[in-house]
């Protein structure tokens, strides 16, 4: 039976108040008790392992001793990486490092950078826990001097590493690097300049950190269950469907979801065109529809336009702090509620744009690795969910058998300061290329070791 998939926002809320970041011993205790249980929602009972962990241990050792300042640039393909890494750094890293012969001068921790919108959609738990673990909010789409000031202070003063995702948000892809934002490199070079005048013997290091997943027999069963759910929502039923090849079933679901979006935006369904080209037209139409509803011109770079829409919507649903609901007449309050409802609907177009940019990828083939096929079907459900008005919180993830954390050698930005002062743009581009190469090398290494990983002596089990 049909049911409405999403209940829209129907009223405006006061702005979310976030306290100044600090590390609360009580919250750290709570995370120790409840953190692994919380991670069940992202990874089930997956075994968490390190590969080449000594690179991470040594980087933490230098940072905690004040011999360096560390920025952890972590991959963000799944959504649960900050929670996973926070728990691992707090409660597993010291013991694992000791087994590898590395001793820390203090208890390890890392402070994470996150977008302001996270505490708006994340609810009361996120608003309480994140600032009390030292996490620092930042705006994507407008100047945030206070937020940037916190970040530079955390890097320059230390001692804990600063962690942020150079992809800017969830990227939905483990084995590719769709895009990297230059912010992490720019922040690192600026911090290295400041630190050079204070403590020239303390370099700023970027530590690339990859997180990827491997699946076992449970993944095969979960894949079939999720695909049947997709077929049900796509109106593709019948006992004979299970006899179709897996890839054909996936293709038919994808085609149906794409056609629904094309009809929604009054686009012609030209099946002679590649899927990626047709999806690009949907993305463009969704962007322009949202901007038209906002009364804005369709101009600028893709992601800046998307971030601007996201900020607009959140600022209508949660009033900026300079505005107050107190003292409003009933007419004014109801008008604000209507604006919030309109912003929610505008946000549905933005969710399509947000996800679909990353989903421009070919169908799996018979040669596609199993973990990539699972990832594709997860993303296909996300495609369906966003089409129905959903968002990241409605994503369905298949639990992996292993979650692998793998660092790469650090990128020392302080050593590159002379070239940065000579040509900032060239130095940033070079560092960005090196960071991307580190991630890609890690991906290639992981795929080569897929068969013999379990017996590798370099892996360190943690869970």
KOLVEXKE-759392 format. One record per residue (C-alpha): residue number from 1; residue in three letters; x, y, z. Coordinates in steps of 0.001 Angstrom, whole numbers. Layout:
N
   nr  rest        X        Y        Z
  NUM   Ala        X        Y        Z
...
//
This chain:
463
   nr  rest        X        Y        Z
    1   Unk        0        0        0
    2   Unk     1247     3479     -852
    3   Unk     2288     5766     1971
    4   Unk     3815     9207     2018
    5   Unk     7546     8658     2262
    6   Unk     8484    11877     4032
    7   Unk     6735    14288     6375
    8   Unk     7749    17849     5459
    9   Unk     8844    20577     7847
   10   Unk     5761    22646     8700
   11   Unk     7103    25172    11203
   12   Unk    10137    27316    11854
   13   Unk    12519    26663    14763
   14   Unk    14746    28952    16815
   15   Unk    18425    28869    15923
   16   Unk    20552    26043    17302
   17   Unk    22878    27243    20040
   18   Unk    26273    25523    20129
   19   Unk    28622    26027    23098
   20   Unk    32308    26717    22580
   21   Unk    34243    23506    21817
   22   Unk    35898    21810    24803
   23   Unk    36909    18306    25784
   24   Unk    34596    17088    28556
   25   Unk    35832    14132    30623
   26   Unk    32219    13131    31267
   27   Unk    31380    13009    27567
   28   Unk    34576    11073    26856
   29   Unk    33404     8569    29487
   30   Unk    29985     8347    27804
   31   Unk    31613     7724    24439
   32   Unk    33717     4966    25955
   33   Unk    30583     3271    27318
   34   Unk    28200     3887    24428
   35   Unk    30401     4629    21432
   36   Unk    30862     1062    20163
   37   Unk    27141      451    20534
   38   Unk    26444     3586    18481
   39   Unk    28816     2409    15745
   40   Unk    26611     -659    15284
   41   Unk    24263     1586    13297
   42   Unk    27036     2269    10768
   43   Unk    29168     -869    10762
   44   Unk    27338    -3588    12679
   45   Unk    29825    -5903    14354
   46   Unk    32481    -5329    11707
   47   Unk    36065    -5963    12703
   48   Unk    38080    -2734    12680
   49   Unk    41659    -3194    11531
   50   Unk    44679     -999    10821
   51   Unk    47028    -1400     7903
   52   Unk    50405      389     7985
   53   Unk    49292     1723    11362
   54   Unk    52764     2824    12435
   55   Unk    52543     5851    10122
   56   Unk    49531     6999    12137
   57   Unk    51113     6158    15485
   58   Unk    54275     8113    14712
   59   Unk    52312    11139    13480
   60   Unk    50281    11162    16707
   61   Unk    53420    10725    18785
   62   Unk    55063    13788    17231
   63   Unk    51922    15899    17581
   64   Unk    51152    14927    21178
   65   Unk    54762    15625    22183
   66   Unk    54636    19082    20554
   67   Unk    57225    18153    17921
   68   Unk    54773    18771    15065
   69   Unk    51250    19902    14302
   70   Unk    49126    17309    12549
   71   Unk    46116    17718    10249
   72   Unk    44379    14402     9559
   73   Unk    42843    14497     6076
   74   Unk    40458    11533     6128
   75   Unk    38383     9957     3367
   76   Unk    34626    10308     3921
   77   Unk    32869     7780     1639
   78   Unk    30308     6347     4031
   79   Unk    29251     8963     6592
   80   Unk    30303     7274     9824
   81   Unk    34041     7926     9529
   82   Unk    34239    10796    12085
   83   Unk    32442     8718    14720
   84   Unk    34552     5650    13976
   85   Unk    37837     7556    14081
   86   Unk    36902     9487    17238
   87   Unk    36135     6269    19116
   88   Unk    39257     4554    17774
   89   Unk    41584     7440    18628
   90   Unk    40192     7795    22140
   91   Unk    40042     4170    23191
   92   Unk    42140     1981    20913
   93   Unk    45042     4004    19584
   94   Unk    47233     4033    22698
   95   Unk    47114      250    23078
   96   Unk    47680     -426    19403
   97   Unk    50613     1981    19292
   98   Unk    52163      344    22364
   99   Unk    52025    -3032    20621
  100   Unk    53951    -1463    17739
  101   Unk    56538      -19    20143
  102   Unk    55251     3582    20001
  103   Unk    54521     5410    23281
  104   Unk    52478     8601    23563
  105   Unk    53251    11431    25991
  106   Unk    49531    11931    26667
  107   Unk    46189    10311    25895
  108   Unk    45475    10544    22159
  109   Unk    42536    12477    20772
  110   Unk    41704    14468    17631
  111   Unk    39392    17448    17198
  112   Unk    37125    17268    14157
  113   Unk    35817    20022    11898
  114   Unk    32177    19750    10779
  115   Unk    29591    21829     8920
  116   Unk    27166    23907    10992
  117   Unk    24253    22113     9351
  118   Unk    25218    18832    11070
  119   Unk    23981    20045    14455
  120   Unk    20760    21226    12818
  121   Unk    19781    17882    11308
  122   Unk    21737    15771    13813
  123   Unk    19445    16497    16743
  124   Unk    20062    17075    20427
  125   Unk    22622    14293    20888
  126   Unk    24920    15741    18199
  127   Unk    24497    19247    19657
  128   Unk    25617    18011    23060
  129   Unk    28323    15490    22195
  130   Unk    30205    17183    19358
  131   Unk    31225    20452    21049
  132   Unk    32056    18504    24218
  133   Unk    34551    16430    22244
  134   Unk    36236    19578    20964
  135   Unk    34658    19387    17480
  136   Unk    34532    22741    15691
  137   Unk    31770    23957    13347
  138   Unk    32394    25870    10129
  139   Unk    30180    27342     7411
  140   Unk    30529    26064     3836
  141   Unk    28865    28941     2047
  142   Unk    29654    32151     3909
  143   Unk    32506    33851     5714
  144   Unk    33053    32438     9188
  145   Unk    35916    34260    10893
  146   Unk    35063    32836    14284
  147   Unk    35096    29283    12948
  148   Unk    38354    29787    11065
  149   Unk    39874    31393    14138
  150   Unk    39090    28288    16186
  151   Unk    40645    26041    13561
  152   Unk    43910    28003    13334
  153   Unk    44126    28193    17117
  154   Unk    43687    24420    17377
  155   Unk    46451    23792    14838
  156   Unk    48944    26355    16106
  157   Unk    48449    25614    19822
  158   Unk    47909    21870    19540
  159   Unk    48451    19382    20992
  160   Unk    45718    17268    19454
  161   Unk    45634    16641    15695
  162   Unk    42914    18420    13733
  163   Unk    40774    16111    11557
  164   Unk    38715    17126     8548
  165   Unk    37472    15584     5314
  166   Unk    39033    17213     2230
  167   Unk    36138    15818      176
  168   Unk    33955    18370     1951
  169   Unk    31134    15927     2628
  170   Unk    30185    12274     2173
  171   Unk    31481    11162    -1231
  172   Unk    29591     7810    -1545
  173   Unk    32585     6182    -3227
  174   Unk    35310     4107    -1581
  175   Unk    37411     3215    -4626
  176   Unk    37419     6598    -6360
  177   Unk    38170    10161    -5249
  178   Unk    35415    12192    -6978
  179   Unk    36683    15577    -5774
  180   Unk    38830    17232    -3135
  181   Unk    38359    20739    -1789
  182   Unk    41562    22786    -1367
  183   Unk    40570    24052     2086
  184   Unk    42657    21529     4018
  185   Unk    45825    22505     2121
  186   Unk    45135    26243     2349
  187   Unk    44510    25973     6084
  188   Unk    47669    23913     6484
  189   Unk    49899    26373     4642
  190   Unk    48430    29357     6532
  191   Unk    48993    27576     9835
  192   Unk    52549    26660     8797
  193   Unk    53253    30346     8055
  194   Unk    51957    31403    11466
  195   Unk    53827    28648    13261
  196   Unk    57084    29463    11464
  197   Unk    57213    32779    13292
  198   Unk    56464    31175    16677
  199   Unk    58171    27808    16601
  200   Unk    60136    27196    13384
  201   Unk    61150    23705    14543
  202   Unk    57530    22522    14682
  203   Unk    56334    21519    11194
  204   Unk    52718    21270    10032
  205   Unk    52023    17820     8606
  206   Unk    49060    16552     6580
  207   Unk    48319    12888     7328
  208   Unk    46183    11255     4565
  209   Unk    43915     8634     6127
  210   Unk    41767     6222     4134
  211   Unk    38796     4201     5395
  212   Unk    37340     1394     3303
  213   Unk    35123    -1660     3703
  214   Unk    35113    -5329     2824
  215   Unk    32101    -7628     2999
  216   Unk    31479   -11262     3837
  217   Unk    28578   -13727     3312
  218   Unk    26191   -11435     5190
  219   Unk    26836    -8808     2537
  220   Unk    25564   -11102     -219
  221   Unk    22299   -11768     1629
  222   Unk    21850    -8076     2518
  223   Unk    22477    -7102    -1105
  224   Unk    19609    -9313    -2261
  225   Unk    17265    -7957      416
  226   Unk    18056    -4358     -502
  227   Unk    17661    -5047    -4219
  228   Unk    14230    -6593    -3631
  229   Unk    13259    -3491    -1680
  230   Unk    14372    -1362    -4620
  231   Unk    12360    -3469    -7028
  232   Unk     9281    -3152    -4830
  233   Unk     9565      632    -4694
  234   Unk    10209      728    -8451
  235   Unk     7054    -1257    -9182
  236   Unk     9118    -4115   -10636
  237   Unk     7558    -7282    -9304
  238   Unk     7015   -10880   -10276
  239   Unk     8560   -14204    -9324
  240   Unk    10439   -14371   -12583
  241   Unk    12547   -11344   -11666
  242   Unk    14824   -13400    -9429
  243   Unk    15825   -15431   -12466
  244   Unk    17122   -12319   -14191
  245   Unk    20854   -11584   -13944
  246   Unk    21710    -9396   -10969
  247   Unk    23111    -6629   -13164
  248   Unk    19960    -6500   -15296
  249   Unk    17800    -6155   -12185
  250   Unk    20003    -3268   -11044
  251   Unk    19812    -1641   -14484
  252   Unk    16025    -1790   -14616
  253   Unk    15699     -192   -11169
  254   Unk    18105     2563   -12131
  255   Unk    16256     3245   -15379
  256   Unk    12921     3556   -13597
  257   Unk    14253     5982   -10985
  258   Unk    15941     8105   -13652
  259   Unk    12742     8259   -15728
  260   Unk    10765     9413   -12680
  261   Unk    13221    12287   -12218
  262   Unk    13122    13173   -15911
  263   Unk     9335    13393   -15831
  264   Unk     9483    15457   -12656
  265   Unk    11683    18059   -14329
  266   Unk     9917    17775   -17703
  267   Unk    12957    16355   -19474
  268   Unk    12814    14083   -22496
  269   Unk    13854    10503   -21737
  270   Unk    16383     9789   -24478
  271   Unk    17550     6223   -23864
  272   Unk    20178     6572   -26600
  273   Unk    22178     8866   -24309
  274   Unk    24493     7522   -21587
  275   Unk    23075     7408   -18075
  276   Unk    25619     9949   -16848
  277   Unk    24574    12488   -19482
  278   Unk    20884    12062   -18681
  279   Unk    21606    12400   -14978
  280   Unk    23564    15617   -15626
  281   Unk    20409    17088   -17144
  282   Unk    18448    16130   -14011
  283   Unk    21105    17750   -11803
  284   Unk    21005    20973   -13839
  285   Unk    17201    21077   -13793
  286   Unk    17066    20451   -10035
  287   Unk    19596    23231    -9373
  288   Unk    17740    25697   -11555
  289   Unk    14372    24752   -10007
  290   Unk    15669    25362    -6475
  291   Unk    17246    28670    -7477
  292   Unk    14091    29792    -9241
  293   Unk    12052    29019    -6101
  294   Unk    14561    31088    -4103
  295   Unk    14487    33965    -6597
  296   Unk    18202    33618    -7428
  297   Unk    20063    33680   -10717
  298   Unk    21529    30394   -11915
  299   Unk    25193    31339   -11971
  300   Unk    28464    30254   -10412
  301   Unk    30302    26991    -9786
  302   Unk    28241    23863    -9114
  303   Unk    29168    23280    -5474
  304   Unk    29018    26933    -4465
  305   Unk    25474    27030    -5881
  306   Unk    24527    23872    -4016
  307   Unk    25995    25094     -708
  308   Unk    24177    28410    -1137
  309   Unk    20852    26589    -1543
  310   Unk    21560    24415     1496
  311   Unk    22411    27449     3635
  312   Unk    19286    29294     2461
  313   Unk    17046    26361     3389
  314   Unk    18535    25854     6850
  315   Unk    18314    29580     7587
  316   Unk    14592    29482     6807
  317   Unk    13941    26373     8901
  318   Unk    16182    27527    11776
  319   Unk    16108    31305    12120
  320   Unk    19561    32933    12233
  321   Unk    20440    34064    15744
  322   Unk    19893    37753    14917
  323   Unk    16199    36940    14403
  324   Unk    13909    35820    17222
  325   Unk    10507    34187    17370
  326   Unk     9742    36071    20587
  327   Unk     7384    38967    20132
  328   Unk     6151    37894    16702
  329   Unk     2476    38331    16020
  330   Unk      525    35179    15062
  331   Unk      452    36385    11465
  332   Unk     4235    36876    11376
  333   Unk     4851    33483    13000
  334   Unk     2607    31658    10540
  335   Unk     4304    33438     7633
  336   Unk     7670    32198     8950
  337   Unk     6234    28691     9217
  338   Unk     5195    28870     5564
  339   Unk     8703    30000     4577
  340   Unk    10140    27049     6506
  341   Unk     7822    24658     4670
  342   Unk     8788    26167     1321
  343   Unk    12468    25841     2248
  344   Unk    11934    22154     3052
  345   Unk    10578    21560     -453
  346   Unk    13419    23567    -2002
  347   Unk    15770    21366       -8
  348   Unk    14379    18248    -1742
  349   Unk    15774    19558    -5037
  350   Unk    19085    20305    -3327
  351   Unk    19236    16723    -1983
  352   Unk    18879    15408    -5539
  353   Unk    21732    17669    -6667
  354   Unk    23899    16780    -3672
  355   Unk    23742    13032    -4183
  356   Unk    23394    12681    -7955
  357   Unk    26640    14539    -8722
  358   Unk    28457    11607    -7065
  359   Unk    26240     8945    -8671
  360   Unk    27410     9624   -12239
  361   Unk    29094     6254   -12528
  362   Unk    28624     3224   -14786
  363   Unk    26729      104   -13822
  364   Unk    28694    -2725   -12224
  365   Unk    29892    -5498   -14505
  366   Unk    30729    -9153   -13910
  367   Unk    34323    -8045   -13248
  368   Unk    33348    -5439   -10635
  369   Unk    34663    -6160    -7140
  370   Unk    31999    -7357    -4711
  371   Unk    32410    -4392    -2351
  372   Unk    31889    -2015    -5281
  373   Unk    28709    -3807    -6354
  374   Unk    27356    -3499    -2817
  375   Unk    28290      172    -2756
  376   Unk    26487      717    -6066
  377   Unk    23243     -853    -4826
  378   Unk    23447     1180    -1604
  379   Unk    23817     4297    -3739
  380   Unk    20979     3174    -6004
  381   Unk    18702     3035    -2971
  382   Unk    19929     6518    -2054
  383   Unk    18997     7633    -5585
  384   Unk    15490     6273    -5015
  385   Unk    15309     7810    -1542
  386   Unk    16295    11304    -2712
  387   Unk    13772    10999    -5539
  388   Unk    11076    10363    -2918
  389   Unk    12125    13335     -788
  390   Unk    14688    11602     1423
  391   Unk    18095    12698     2616
  392   Unk    21332    11190     3939
  393   Unk    19596    10039     7152
  394   Unk    17417     7719     5021
  395   Unk    20410     5923     3537
  396   Unk    20491     2127     3987
  397   Unk    23968      731     4567
  398   Unk    24946    -2918     4326
  399   Unk    27177    -3847     7250
  400   Unk    30754    -4722     6241
  401   Unk    32784    -7596     7599
  402   Unk    35895    -5444     7998
  403   Unk    36475    -1719     8270
  404   Unk    40059     -976     7294
  405   Unk    41883     2191     8357
  406   Unk    45056     2934     6402
  407   Unk    47291     6016     6694
  408   Unk    49730     7248     4075
  409   Unk    53058     9037     4628
  410   Unk    52647    12604     5888
  411   Unk    52886    15637     3610
  412   Unk    55130    18186     5339
  413   Unk    53789    21628     4441
  414   Unk    56392    23531     6445
  415   Unk    59104    22149     4154
  416   Unk    57149    23574     1212
  417   Unk    56804    27100     2604
  418   Unk    59516    28586      322
  419   Unk    57660    27396    -2805
  420   Unk    54353    28514    -1241
  421   Unk    55677    32040     -712
  422   Unk    56978    32102    -4261
  423   Unk    53736    30896    -5912
  424   Unk    50818    30097    -3584
  425   Unk    48548    28711    -6277
  426   Unk    51176    26329    -7657
  427   Unk    52181    25102    -4188
  428   Unk    48560    24434    -3237
  429   Unk    47914    22584    -6504
  430   Unk    51026    20443    -6026
  431   Unk    50053    19547    -2469
  432   Unk    46510    18771    -3614
  433   Unk    47885    16440    -6293
  434   Unk    50077    14708    -3716
  435   Unk    47111    14270    -1382
  436   Unk    44960    12803    -4149
  437   Unk    47800    10491    -5184
  438   Unk    48133     9287    -1586
  439   Unk    44440     8371    -1527
  440   Unk    44576     6657    -4928
  441   Unk    47717     4708    -4019
  442   Unk    45956     3546     -873
  443   Unk    42939     2396    -2889
  444   Unk    45156      468    -5328
  445   Unk    47102    -1091    -2473
  446   Unk    43898    -2178     -740
  447   Unk    42557    -3847    -3885
  448   Unk    45837    -5671    -4546
  449   Unk    45866    -7057    -1001
  450   Unk    42198    -8035    -1042
  451   Unk    42883   -11762    -1176
  452   Unk    45712   -12034     1357
  453   Unk    44720    -9278     3776
  454   Unk    43567   -11564     6593
  455   Unk    46998   -13156     6897
  456   Unk    48977    -9943     6547
  457   Unk    51276    -9313     9505
  458   Unk    50862    -5561     9016
  459   Unk    47200    -5664    10037
  460   Unk    46361    -4954    13661
  461   Unk    42899    -6132    14820
  462   Unk    41052    -3790    17178
  463   Unk    37547    -5041    17494
//
